[in-house]
Amino acid sequence: MSLSIENYKQEFGSYPNGENANVVKVLAGENPKHLRLFYPHAKSTNRNNEFIDPWETPYRFVFDATNHFKVRSAGVDRTFGDPDDIVFNSVSNNFVQP
């Protein structure tokens, strides 16, 4: 997923904007060049066309003004904002503590 987001930025000069479902749409080809940078499938998206984590909770995306992004999973308890959250940070290209 992060590679698709980076490829989008490379192609269009910025990260996709909007909520989770919009990110899926633009990566799946609803963008000015109709490029498919990601192919949604049953294990990666839900019926609302949102990226989901292994516990079937939609990810939360944060695209900041410094041209970096974070992807947050609620973790096994499916509750955001507690110690079991999993956060990917594009700055370090790794997972970080919430």
DSSP file (Angstrom, degrees, kcal/mol; ACC not computed):
  #  RESIDUE AA STRUCTURE BP1 BP2  ACC     N-H-->O    O-->H-N    N-H-->O    O-->H-N    TCO  KAPPA ALPHA  PHI   PSI    X-CA   Y-CA   Z-CA
    1    1 A M     >        0   0    0      0, 0.0     4,-2.2     0, 0.0     5,-0.2   0.000 360.0 360.0 360.0 -46.6    0.0    0.0    0.0
    2    2 A S  H  >  +     0   0    0      1,-0.2     4,-2.5     2,-0.2     5,-0.2   0.877 360.0  53.4 -64.0 -35.1    2.7    2.5    0.9
    3    3 A L  H  > S+     0   0    0      2,-0.2     4,-2.6     1,-0.2    -1,-0.2   0.907 108.1  50.2 -64.3 -40.7    4.5    1.8   -2.4
    4    4 A S  H  > S+     0   0    0      2,-0.2     4,-2.1     1,-0.2    -2,-0.2   0.900 110.7  49.9 -62.4 -40.4    1.3    2.5   -4.3
    5    5 A I  H  X S+     0   0    0     -4,-2.2     4,-2.1     2,-0.2    -2,-0.2   0.915 112.1  47.3 -64.7 -43.1    1.0    5.8   -2.4
    6    6 A E  H  X S+     0   0    0     -4,-2.5     4,-2.4     1,-0.2    -2,-0.2   0.889 110.2  52.6 -65.9 -38.6    4.6    6.7   -3.1
    7    7 A N  H  X S+     0   0    0     -4,-2.6     4,-2.1     2,-0.2    -1,-0.2   0.882 107.3  52.7 -63.8 -37.3    4.1    5.8   -6.8
    8    8 A Y  H  X S+     0   0    0     -4,-2.1     4,-2.9     2,-0.2     6,-0.4   0.939 109.8  48.3 -61.2 -46.7    1.0    8.1   -6.9
    9    9 A K  H  X S+     0   0    0     -4,-2.1     4,-2.6     1,-0.2    -2,-0.2   0.909 110.4  51.5 -61.5 -41.6    3.1   11.0   -5.5
   10   10 A Q  H  < S+     0   0    0     -4,-2.4    -1,-0.2     1,-0.2    -2,-0.2   0.900 116.2  40.9 -60.3 -41.2    5.9   10.3   -8.0
   11   11 A E  H  < S+     0   0    0     -4,-2.1    -2,-0.2    -5,-0.2    -1,-0.2   0.865 129.5  25.4 -76.8 -37.9    3.4   10.4  -10.9
   12   12 A F  H  < S-     0   0    0     -4,-2.9    -3,-0.2     2,-0.3    -2,-0.2   0.485 100.1-117.5-112.5  -5.3    1.2   13.3   -9.8
   13   13 A G  S  < S+     0   0    0     -4,-2.6     2,-0.3    -5,-0.3    -4,-0.2   0.417  87.3  50.0  86.5  -3.0    3.5   15.4   -7.6
   14   14 A S  S    S-     0   0    0     -6,-0.4    -2,-0.3    -5,-0.1    -1,-0.1  -0.974  88.1 -93.4-156.0 165.3    1.5   15.0   -4.4
   15   15 A Y        -     0   0    0     -2,-0.3    -9,-0.1     1,-0.1   -10,-0.1  -0.420  52.3 -91.8 -76.5 158.7   -0.1   12.4   -2.3
   16   16 A P        -     0   0    0      0, 0.0     2,-0.3     0, 0.0    -1,-0.1  -0.336  46.1-144.3 -62.7 155.7   -3.8   11.5   -2.7
   17   17 A N        +     0   0    0      5,-0.1     2,-0.2    -3,-0.1    -3,-0.0  -0.805  48.7  45.4-120.9 166.5   -6.1   13.5   -0.5
   18   18 A G  S    S-     0   0    0     -2,-0.3    43,-0.1     4,-0.1     5,-0.0  -0.473  88.6 -33.7 101.0-173.7   -9.3   12.7    1.2
   19   19 A E  S >> S-     0   0    0     -2,-0.2     4,-1.9    41,-0.1     3,-0.6  -0.131  71.9 -83.1 -78.9 176.7  -10.5    9.8    3.3
   20   20 A N  H 3> S+     0   0    0      1,-0.3     4,-2.1     2,-0.2     5,-0.2   0.873 126.0  51.8 -48.4 -52.4   -9.6    6.1    3.1
   21   21 A A  H 3> S+     0   0    0      1,-0.2     4,-2.1     2,-0.2    -1,-0.3   0.845 108.9  51.9 -61.1 -34.5  -12.1    5.3    0.3
   22   22 A N  H <> S+     0   0    0     -3,-0.6     4,-2.6     2,-0.2     5,-0.3   0.891 106.2  53.9 -68.6 -38.5  -10.9    8.1   -1.8
   23   23 A V  H  X S+     0   0    0     -4,-1.9     4,-2.1     1,-0.2    -2,-0.2   0.930 109.5  48.4 -59.9 -45.0   -7.3    6.9   -1.5
   24   24 A V  H  X S+     0   0    0     -4,-2.1     4,-1.9    25,-0.2    -2,-0.2   0.932 110.9  51.7 -59.8 -46.1   -8.4    3.5   -2.8
   25   25 A K  H  <>S+     0   0    0     -4,-2.1     5,-2.6     1,-0.2     4,-0.4   0.933 111.8  43.7 -58.2 -49.9  -10.3    5.1   -5.7
   26   26 A V  H ><5S+     0   0    0     -4,-2.6     3,-0.8     1,-0.2    11,-0.2   0.868 115.1  48.8 -69.6 -33.8   -7.4    7.2   -6.9
   27   27 A L  H 3<5S+     0   0    0     -4,-2.1    10,-2.8    -5,-0.3    11,-1.5   0.798 108.0  56.3 -72.0 -27.1   -4.9    4.3   -6.6
   28   28 A A  T 3<5S-     0   0    0     -4,-1.9    -1,-0.2     8,-0.2    -2,-0.2   0.451 135.4 -79.6 -85.3  -0.4   -7.3    2.0   -8.4
   29   29 A G  T < 5S+     0   0    0     -3,-0.8     2,-1.9    -4,-0.4    -3,-0.2   0.366  93.2 121.9 124.9  -6.3   -7.4    4.3  -11.4
   30   30 A E      < +     0   0    0     -5,-2.6    -3,-0.1    -6,-0.2    -2,-0.1  -0.484  55.0 104.3 -86.2  69.7   -9.8    7.1  -10.7
   31   31 A N  S >  S-     0   0    0     -2,-1.9     3,-1.8    -4,-0.1    -4,-0.0  -0.880  91.2 -88.1-140.0 168.8   -7.1    9.7  -11.3
   32   32 A P  T 3  S+     0   0    0      0, 0.0    -2,-0.0     0, 0.0    -6,-0.0   0.782 127.9  38.0 -55.2 -30.5   -6.4   12.1  -14.2
   33   33 A K  T 3  S-     0   0    0      2,-0.1    -3,-0.1     0, 0.0     0, 0.0   0.405 103.9-126.4-100.8   2.0   -4.2    9.6  -16.0
   34   34 A H    <   +     0   0    0     -3,-1.8     2,-0.4     1,-0.2    -4,-0.1   0.822  49.7 166.4  55.7  34.6   -6.4    6.5  -15.2
   35   35 A L        -     0   0    0     -9,-0.1     2,-0.9     1,-0.0    -6,-0.2  -0.651  33.6-142.3 -81.0 132.1   -3.3    4.8  -13.8
   36   36 A R        +     0   0    0     -2,-0.4    -8,-0.2     1,-0.2    -9,-0.1  -0.842  31.8 162.1 -95.2 104.5   -4.0    1.6  -11.7
   37   37 A L        +     0   0    0    -10,-2.8     2,-0.3    -2,-0.9    -9,-0.2   0.485  69.3  26.4 -98.7  -6.8   -1.4    1.7   -9.0
   38   38 A F        -     0   0    0    -11,-1.5    -1,-0.2   -14,-0.1     0, 0.0  -0.980  64.6-147.1-155.2 142.0   -3.3   -0.7   -6.8
   39   39 A Y        -     0   0    0     -2,-0.3   -11,-0.1    -3,-0.1   -15,-0.0  -0.888  25.2-140.9-114.6  98.7   -5.7   -3.5   -7.5
   40   40 A P        +     0   0    0      0, 0.0     2,-0.3     0, 0.0    11,-0.0  -0.247  26.7 175.7 -59.0 143.2   -8.2   -3.8   -4.6
   41   41 A H    >>  -     0   0    0      1,-0.0     4,-1.7     0, 0.0     3,-1.7  -0.918  45.6 -89.0-143.8 171.3   -9.2   -7.3   -3.6
   42   42 A A  T 34 S+     0   0    0     -2,-0.3     5,-0.0     1,-0.3    -1,-0.0   0.767 121.5  48.7 -56.8 -33.0  -11.3   -8.9   -0.8
   43   43 A K  T 34 S+     0   0    0      1,-0.2    -1,-0.3     3,-0.0    13,-0.1   0.628 115.8  42.3 -85.3 -11.9   -8.5   -9.2    1.7
   44   44 A S  T <4 S+     0   0    0     -3,-1.7     8,-2.3     1,-0.1     2,-0.3   0.642 116.5  37.4-107.9 -17.6   -7.3   -5.6    1.4
   45   45 A T  B  <  -A   51   0A   0     -4,-1.7     6,-0.2     6,-0.3     2,-0.1  -0.915  67.5-136.4-133.2 159.5  -10.6   -3.7    1.2
   46   46 A N    >   -     0   0    0      4,-1.7     3,-1.9    -2,-0.3     4,-0.1  -0.382  45.3 -85.3-101.8-174.7  -14.0   -3.8    2.8
   47   47 A R  T 3  S+     0   0    0      1,-0.3    -5,-0.0     2,-0.1    -1,-0.0   0.676 128.1  60.4 -69.6 -14.7  -17.5   -3.4    1.2
   48   48 A N  T 3  S-     0   0    0      2,-0.1    -1,-0.3     3,-0.0     3,-0.1   0.299 119.0-112.3 -89.5   8.5  -17.1    0.4    1.6
   49   49 A N  S <  S+     0   0    0     -3,-1.9     2,-0.4     1,-0.2   -25,-0.2   0.898  71.7 139.4  61.8  43.2  -14.0    0.2   -0.6
   50   50 A E        -     0   0    0    -26,-0.1    -4,-1.7    -4,-0.1    -1,-0.2  -0.906  60.9-106.8-114.1 144.5  -11.7    1.2    2.2
   51   51 A F  B     -A   45   0A   0     -2,-0.4     8,-1.9    -6,-0.2     2,-0.3  -0.498  43.4-160.8 -62.8 137.0   -8.3   -0.3    2.9
   52   52 A I  B     -B   58   0B   0     -8,-2.3    21,-0.0     6,-0.3    -1,-0.0  -0.906  12.2-127.7-124.6 154.0   -8.5   -2.6    6.0
   53   53 A D    >   -     0   0    0      4,-2.5     3,-2.3    -2,-0.3     6,-0.0  -0.264  47.4 -83.8 -86.0 179.6   -6.0   -4.0    8.4
   54   54 A P  T 3  S+     0   0    0      0, 0.0    -1,-0.1     0, 0.0    22,-0.0   0.695 132.0  54.4 -60.9 -17.7   -5.7   -7.7    9.3
   55   55 A W  T 3  S-     0   0    0      2,-0.2    18,-0.0    20,-0.0    -2,-0.0   0.218 120.0-110.3 -99.7  12.9   -8.5   -7.2   11.9
   56   56 A E  S <  S+     0   0    0     -3,-2.3   -12,-0.0     1,-0.2    -4,-0.0   0.730  74.2 135.5  65.8  28.2  -10.8   -5.7    9.2
   57   57 A T        -     0   0    0     18,-0.1    -4,-2.5   -11,-0.0    -1,-0.2  -0.889  62.4-107.4-101.0 134.4  -10.8   -2.2   10.6
   58   58 A P  B     -B   52   0B   0      0, 0.0    -6,-0.3     0, 0.0    16,-0.2  -0.358  34.9-120.4 -61.2 136.5  -10.3    0.6    8.1
   59   59 A Y        -     0   0    0     -8,-1.9     2,-0.5    14,-0.1   -39,-0.2  -0.332  18.6-132.3 -68.1 157.7   -6.9    2.2    8.2
   60   60 A R  E     -C   72   0C   0     12,-2.2    12,-3.1   -41,-0.1     2,-0.4  -0.970  19.2-155.5-112.9 132.2   -6.6    5.9    8.9
   61   61 A F  E     -C   71   0C   0     -2,-0.5     2,-0.4    10,-0.2    10,-0.2  -0.855   9.7-170.0-108.3 141.0   -4.3    8.0    6.6
   62   62 A V  E     -C   70   0C   0      8,-2.3     8,-2.1    -2,-0.4     2,-0.6  -0.957   1.6-174.3-129.8 113.5   -2.6   11.3    7.5
   63   63 A F  E     -C   69   0C   0     -2,-0.4     6,-0.2     6,-0.2     2,-0.1  -0.933  18.4-162.1-105.5 113.7   -1.0   13.2    4.7
   64   64 A D    >   -     0   0    0      4,-2.2     3,-1.3    -2,-0.6     4,-0.4  -0.416  31.9-104.1 -99.3 174.2    0.9   16.1    6.1
   65   65 A A  T 3  S+     0   0    0      1,-0.3    -1,-0.1     2,-0.1    -2,-0.0   0.588 111.7  69.6 -71.6 -10.7    2.2   19.3    4.6
   66   66 A T  T 3  S-     0   0    0      2,-0.2    -1,-0.3     1,-0.0     3,-0.1   0.233 116.4-105.0 -93.6  15.6    5.8   18.1    4.7
   67   67 A N  S <  S+     0   0    0     -3,-1.3     2,-0.3     1,-0.3    -2,-0.1   0.858  86.4 110.7  64.7  37.7    5.1   15.5    2.0
   68   68 A H        -     0   0    0     -4,-0.4    -4,-2.2   -53,-0.0     2,-0.3  -0.885  48.0-158.0-130.3 165.0    5.1   12.6    4.3
   69   69 A F  E     -C   63   0C   0     -2,-0.3    21,-2.8    -6,-0.2     2,-0.4  -0.966   8.3-150.9-143.2 161.7    2.3   10.3    5.4
   70   70 A K  E     -CD  62  89C   0     -8,-2.1    -8,-2.3    -2,-0.3     2,-0.5  -0.979   5.4-156.3-129.2 144.8    1.3    7.9    8.2
   71   71 A V  E     -CD  61  88C   0     17,-2.2    17,-2.8    -2,-0.4     2,-0.5  -0.991  16.1-160.6-120.7 123.9   -1.0    4.9    8.1
   72   72 A R  E     -CD  60  87C   0    -12,-3.1   -12,-2.2    -2,-0.5     2,-0.4  -0.902   8.8-167.3-113.8 131.7   -2.6    4.0   11.3
   73   73 A S  E     - D   0  86C   0     13,-3.3    13,-2.0    -2,-0.5   -14,-0.1  -0.896  23.5-137.0-107.6 143.3   -4.2    0.6   12.3
   74   74 A A      > -     0   0    0     -2,-0.4     5,-0.8    11,-0.2     3,-0.4   0.601  46.0-138.8 -74.2 -10.5   -6.3    0.3   15.4
   75   75 A G  T > 5 -     0   0    0      1,-0.2     3,-1.8     3,-0.2    -1,-0.2  -0.233  44.1 -37.1  80.7-172.8   -4.6   -3.0   16.2
   76   76 A V  T 3 5S+     0   0    0      8,-0.3    -1,-0.2     1,-0.3    -2,-0.1   0.779 135.7  53.8 -61.3 -31.1   -6.0   -6.2   17.5
   77   77 A D  T 3 5S-     0   0    0     -3,-0.4    -1,-0.3     2,-0.2    -2,-0.1   0.541 101.5-133.0 -84.0  -4.0   -8.5   -4.5   19.8
   78   78 A R  T < 5 +     0   0    0     -3,-1.8     2,-0.5     1,-0.2    -3,-0.2   0.716  66.4 122.5  62.6  24.2   -9.9   -2.5   16.9
   79   79 A T    > < -     0   0    0     -5,-0.8     3,-0.7    -6,-0.1    -1,-0.2  -0.975  56.4-137.6-120.2 121.9   -9.8    0.7   19.0
   80   80 A F  T 3  S+     0   0    0     -2,-0.5    -6,-0.1     1,-0.2    -5,-0.0  -0.475  79.6  35.2 -75.5 146.8   -7.8    3.7   17.8
   81   81 A G  T 3  S+     0   0    0      1,-0.3    -1,-0.2    -2,-0.1    -7,-0.1   0.591  89.9 103.6  93.1  12.7   -5.7    5.7   20.3
   82   82 A D  S X  S-     0   0    0     -3,-0.7     3,-1.9    -8,-0.2    -1,-0.3  -0.727  85.8 -88.9-121.3 176.0   -4.5    3.0   22.6
   83   83 A P  T 3  S+     0   0    0      0, 0.0    -8,-0.0     0, 0.0    -3,-0.0   0.657 117.0  61.6 -62.3 -18.5   -1.1    1.3   23.0
   84   84 A D  T 3  S+     0   0    0     -5,-0.1    -8,-0.3   -10,-0.1    -6,-0.1   0.447  74.7 121.9 -90.6   4.8   -1.8   -1.6   20.5
   85   85 A D    <   -     0   0    0     -3,-1.9     2,-0.5   -10,-0.1   -11,-0.2  -0.292  55.0-143.1 -59.4 149.6   -2.2    0.8   17.5
   86   86 A I  E     -D   73   0C   0    -13,-2.0   -13,-3.3    11,-0.1     2,-0.5  -0.982  17.6-170.7-119.4 126.5    0.2    0.1   14.7
   87   87 A V  E     -DE  72  96C   0      9,-1.0     9,-3.1    -2,-0.5     2,-0.5  -0.971  12.1-158.6-125.7 126.4    1.6    3.2   12.8
   88   88 A F  E     -DE  71  95C   0    -17,-2.8   -17,-2.2    -2,-0.5     2,-0.5  -0.894  11.9-162.0 -99.2 130.1    3.6    3.2    9.5
   89   89 A N  E  >> -DE  70  94C   0      5,-2.9     5,-1.4    -2,-0.5     4,-1.4  -0.959  13.7-155.6-116.0 121.8    5.5    6.4    9.0
   90   90 A S  T  45S+     0   0    0    -21,-2.8   -20,-0.1    -2,-0.5    -1,-0.1   0.713  90.7  67.7 -69.4 -19.3    6.8    7.2    5.5
   91   91 A V  T  45S+     0   0    0    -22,-0.3    -1,-0.2     1,-0.2   -21,-0.1   0.954 117.4  22.9 -63.8 -49.0    9.6    9.4    6.9
   92   92 A S  T  45S-     0   0    0     -3,-0.3    -2,-0.2     2,-0.2    -1,-0.2   0.570 100.0-133.0 -91.6 -10.7   11.4    6.3    8.4
   93   93 A N  T  <5S+     0   0    0     -4,-1.4     2,-0.3     1,-0.3    -3,-0.2   0.884  76.6  89.0  55.5  40.7    9.7    3.9    6.0
   94   94 A N  E   <S-E   89   0C   0     -5,-1.4    -5,-2.9    -7,-0.0     2,-0.3  -0.913  87.4 -81.3-152.9 174.9    9.0    1.8    9.1
   95   95 A F  E     -E   88   0C   0     -2,-0.3     2,-0.3    -7,-0.2    -7,-0.3  -0.680  46.4-171.2 -87.2 140.9    6.5    1.2   11.9
   96   96 A V  E     -E   87   0C   0     -9,-3.1    -9,-1.0    -2,-0.3     0, 0.0  -0.841  30.6 -90.5-129.4 164.3    6.6    3.5   14.8
   97   97 A Q              0   0    0     -2,-0.3   -11,-0.1     1,-0.1   -13,-0.1  -0.509 360.0 360.0 -71.0 141.3    5.0    3.8   18.3
   98   98 A P              0   0    0      0, 0.0    -1,-0.1     0, 0.0   -12,-0.1   0.523 360.0 360.0 -65.5 360.0    1.7    5.7   18.3
